[in-house]
Amino acid sequence: MTKHIPLIIALTFGIIAANSCSQPGQGPIEAGENIAVVSTEYGKVRGYIDDGIFAFKGIPYARADRFMPPQAPDKWEDVRQCTIYGPQAMQNKAQNWRGQSDENFGFQFCIEPMDEKECLVLNVWTQGINDGKKRPVWVWIHGGGYSAGSANQLPFFDGRSLAAKGDIVVVTVNHRLNTLGYLDLRGVGEKYSESVNLGMQDLVAALQWVHDNITQFGGDPGMVTIDGQSGGGGKVSTLMAMPSASGLFHRAIVQSGSTLTVGNSEASKAFGLAFIEALGITPEEADKLNDFTYEELVAASRRASMKMRESGQFMMRGGEGPTVDGKYITQHPFEPTPAEFSKDVPMLIGSNLNEFGYRNRQIITPQTMEQVKATLTERYGAENAEKYIAAYQEAYPDDDQPQHILTTSVRTNAIKQASVKNAQGGAPAYVYLFEWQSPVNDGSLGAAHGMELPFMFNNIAMARTLTGGGKEAYELADKISSAWISFVKTGDPNCQELPEWAPYSPEEGATMVFDNQCEVRYNFDQSLIDFVSSLPPRGRR
């Protein structure tokens, strides 16, 4: 009998992990004409029940003509079926073969249909509908910069597990991207005077929909958290500088996307005019914009970007990102200071140890210290290379792998964002650093950009190719998702699963480090951050 004990323990752990962590539903799916029906301001929607959690997918929150601001969706009379994800926004190469790589194996990116007209949709998961309860609401904004991605970009973006574990309402949202979402056409003529920051305007429209409709889905419109990773973190940062979004959210989380500044208004208008010229039309012929295919628009944008670069005009994000326009975005998000109207919004800000050092197996490809010095010398010069290595070794004294000096991300923007938030004297900011190393593919991804996503979504079972799906991954996911749920509910990530986590201040520099053994460190890498911040932009990663 004793020889079967390891098997029993393994099976027991699997059952506990599946149940206590609320990983993908194991129970029945219920769907039908009179199941999971909710009234919205625009008509009734029908979802389904996934093992006790109500799910609604592809709910339209707005509509928009090409290059025009979002409007309220058209109303409908019949009950609208909302049981599968809607299409993603138009994006270049979204359907192309990505090739074999450790990164693509790990993340398992979803291949989705695109639609210019039908992409303004969102998804909702909740424990109860029409029940009068006021659950905290968590709104997820996907990454992909400002050019790609979707609310279903990765399989573990499914919101069921968090809704089940935390009794919160989970909302994920699609919005316009790239040329269709961020081209500034204000210089073209009166018709396009509001055609700027359209992707950000879409997100405000989504938050307005949440404010107006989430009560029927069991949510509290007065307790909304916005959260985004990478480009999504940039969008969260930017929403904090948008007066039209003020009051529509009450807490904010930025994951590996701390954005301090956005584009320049005059430069973005100039790019819009260059785009019109690249299409071969004049501003007076702007009505012809609807005649071009999406691919023709993208090609024109590239020609315009190239022309402006050749003339010495720098365009942040190639001219297709948020810009300070004076109306929708009234200032840079966090430089020099955050917007006063976001002062009372608590924040959770963080980054990963190896943001973009995981490509081509760089993390696990040994290098000698001489090779590392040569690379750093080429970047910064010999004197700065020595200073960089010394600052790194002070921050990570136990790291004996020289190549890690090149693959470890220095969290300059995250700390700057937390510092200026602290200086504002309003709600606190909490800071984390995700250091957990995936064992998959010989550990080649490390603590990669996006590695934390299945942990805070509490969806390790949907991310085994990324995390390995082992016991340590499940245990850490339980801790991280508990912190996220606590922050969504209270504005404070402290929970019983973690050591005490103090708000960030430059004086103490408290950072929660997420690893198999979670701990709080204090200003441990400040010398490294200060040094990298002093380097010219060419040397920063």
Secondary structure, DSSP 8 states (H G I E B T S, - for coil): -GGGHHHHHHHHHHHHHHHHTT-S--S-EE--TTSSEEEETTEEEE-EEETTEEEEEEEE--B--TTS--B-----SS-EE-BS---B---TTTTS---S-HHHHHH------B-SSS--EEEEEES-SSS---EEEEEEE--STTTS--TTSSGGG--HHHHHHH--EEEEE----HHHHH---TTT-GGGTT-SSHHHHHHHHHHHHHHHHGGGGTEEEEEEEEEEETHHHHHHHHHTT-GGGTTS-SEEEEES------B-HHHHHHHHHHHHHHHT--GGGGGGGGGS-HHHHHHHHHHHHHHHHHTT---GGGG-S-B--SSSS-S-SSSS---GGGTT--EEEEEETBSS--GGGTTTS---HHHHHHHHHHHH-HHHHHHHHHHHHHH-TT---TTHHHHS---HHHHHHHHHHHHTTSS-EEEEEE-----GGGGTTSSBTTTTHHHHTT-GGG-HHHH---HHHHHHHHHHHHHHHHHHHHS----TTS-------TTT-EEEEESSS-EEEESTTHHHHHHHHHS-GGG--
